[in-house]
């Protein structure tokens, strides 16, 4: 009789946190210094994807390592652990389970969330038959690989734990799981990092400009900002009170020139007036995007409705924001006089005491595939 195995019992304690990203925990996990470096890069015009690629690789590596540990522990419990996986995964997907467990069951069957939707049409009753076909296919692949390359006896020992041996079936099962989870993690990064860094970048650039981050409702009515709030019909990524009666609502998106229709929707997003603490403010709109195509007409459309567009692909875009605040709202700041070659060092110093957790606390960025 096969040894009864529980996949959740094999998971490292940190596995859930590795898979499910949360705002404040993300900052603690990668470290304030790492977040600061990425934010400074973005303030200097570096593309978000380029800036966060090292974080993506780090997260994938940690999840892959945790998966190897699950296999090692499983093979210590039962030598046929890998051959039990299809049925264990099918059983897990047929029952109620936390999201991170559901995802892992899918990965062990070579699926991602998107694959589960497309291949099985979200039909849990079809998972049993799929698992049987998957197991048969993997067994045939292992047999063919053994004929092509010879027998495999890969022995692995972790620390003082029991040594285990991987045959071709074991290793191909592990590769399949790791391949699927790598696709899933990469697929989740747009959602995960997009929401996180919208707040991190907006909070940071307004901090650099010497505005104070506050909660809503604010205790002060000038020189303060808050992140992600709904006042009126639309939610703003940030709201800045420059001085009594004058406010700016920000909408930031890491949107490239390939998505002009999404960007154009932003130019008419907010009302011209808002009320804070029973006081009326005339509200301007600033839209910050990655880049705008030369023939998009977005900037002209923005001017017609009194909005302003700033492109993060411009290496000095925070300086451009400071100049805009000076020209349109009479707010003077020393950033307008900082030389381009000194910008990175200037941002680093201005943000050296910033607690980035404050910008993302309470934000939950689910690892969902696009």
C-alpha positions, 0 to 999 in steps of 0.5 A, spaced: 500 500 500 503 506 498 505 511 503 500 516 504 503 523 502 500 530 503 503 535 499 502 541 503 506 538 509 512 538 504 512 545 503 517 550 506 514 554 511 515 560 506 512 557 500 506 561 501 509 568 501 514 566 495 508 565 491 503 570 493 506 577 493 503 582 498 505 589 498 509 590 505 511 583 505 514 584 498 518 590 501 521 586 507 522 580 503 527 583 497 529 589 502 529 596 502 535 597 499 533 593 493 527 597 492 530 603 493 535 602 487 529 599 483 525 606 484 531 610 483 532 607 476 525 608 474 526 615 476 532 616 472 528 613 466 529 606 466 524 601 464 520 598 469 521 591 466 528 592 466 529 594 473 525 589 476 528 583 472 533 581 477 527 581 482 523 576 477 529 572 477 530 572 484 523 570 486 523 564 480 529 562 483 527 561 490 520 558 488 524 553 484 529 551 490 523 550 494 520 546 489 526 542 489 525 541 496 518 539 496 521 533 491 526 531 496 522 531 502 517 527 498 522 522 495 524 521 502 517 519 504 516 514 498 520 512 493 514 512 488 513 520 490 513 522 483 509 517 480 503 519 486 503 526 484 498 526 478 493 523 483 495 527 489 494 533 484 488 531 481 485 530 488 488 537 491 484 540 485 478 537 486 477 539 493 477 546 497 485 549 498 488 555 499 490 559 492 498 557 493 496 550 494 491 550 488 497 553 483 502 548 485 497 542 484 496 545 477 504 546 476 505 539 478 500 537 472 504 541 467 498 547 467 498 554 469 492 558 471 491 560 464 492 553 462 487 550 467 482 555 464 483 553 457 485 546 457 480 543 462 475 549 461 475 550 469 472 543 469 474 540 476 470 534 474 475 533 468 481 533 472 482 526 474 482 523 466 487 529 465 491 526 470 491 519 468 493 521 461 498 526 464 501 520 468 501 516 462 505 521 457 510 522 462 511 515 463 512 514 456 517 520 455 521 517 461 522 510 458 524 513 451 529 518 454 532 512 458 532 508 451 536 515 448 540 516 454 541 510 458 539 509 466 539 515 470 541 515 478 541 522 480 543 522 487 541 528 491 543 530 499 541 536 502 545 537 509 544 532 514 537 529 511 537 522 507 539 522 500 534 520 495 535 518 488 532 521 482 530 517 476 528 519 469 521 520 471 522 523 477 527 529 474 522 530 468 516 531 473 520 536 477 522 539 470 515 539 468 513 542 475 518 548 475 517 549 467 510 551 469 511 555 475 516 559 472 511 561 466 506 562 472 511 567 476 513 571 470 505 571 468 504 574 474 509 579 474 505 585 470 500 585 476 504 584 481 510 589 480 505 594 476 500 595 482 506 595 487 511 600 483 505 605 481 505 606 489 512 606 490 514 610 484 509 616 485 510 616 493 517 616 492 517 622 486 512 626 491 517 625 497 523 627 493 519 633 491 518 634 499 511 633 499 509 629 506 505 622 505 499 622 509 493 618 511 486 620 508 483 624 511 489 629 511 490 633 518 494 638 513 491 642 507 497 643 503 504 640 502 501 633 503 499 627 498 496 620 499 496 614 495 490 610 491 483 613 493 476 615 490 474 622 491 468 623 486 467 618 480 474 615 479 480 613 483 486 616 483 493 613 484 495 619 488 492 626 490 496 632 492 494 638 495 499 643 493 496 649 497 489 651 500 484 650 494 489 647 489 490 640 488 493 635 483 490 628 481 495 623 478 494 617 474 500 613 473 501 607 468 507 603 466 503 603 459 507 603 452 506 606 446 503 600 444 497 601 448 494 608 446 487 607 447 488 605 454 492 611 455 487 616 452 482 614 457 486 617 462 486 624 460 478 625 462 479 621 468 478 626 473 473 631 475 475 639 475 473 640 482 474 635 489 472 636 496 477 634 502 475 635 509 469 640 507 473 644 503 473 645 495 479 644 491 480 646 484 483 639 481 488 638 475 490 632 472 497 629 471 498 623 467 504 619 468 506 613 463 512 609 460 512 612 453 507 615 448 507 614 440 509 620 436 503 620 432 498 618 438 495 625 439 495 624 446 498 630 449 494 634 444 488 631 447 490 632 454 492 639 453 484 640 450 482 638 457 487 641 461 491 635 463 498 634 463 502 628 460 509 626 463 513 620 460 517 616 464 522 614 458 524 621 459 531 620 463 529 627 467 522 626 467 521 628 475 525 634 473 520 635 468 514 634 473 518 639 478 518 644 472 511 643 471 509 644 478 513 651 478 510 653 471 503 651 472 502 652 480 508 656 482 511 651 486 519 652 486 523 646 488 531 645 487 530 639 483 529 643 477 536 645 478 539 638 479 544 636 473 542 630 469 549 626 471 547 628 478 540 626 478 541 618 481 545 620 487 540 626 488 534 621 488 538 616 492 540 621 498 533 624 498 530 617 499 535 614 504 530 614 510 524 613 506 520 607 509 517 604 502 512 599 506 508 605 508 507 606 500 504 599 499 502 597 506 495 594 506 496 593 498 495 586 496 498 584 489 495 577 487 499 573 483 494 572 477 496 571 470 494 576 465 
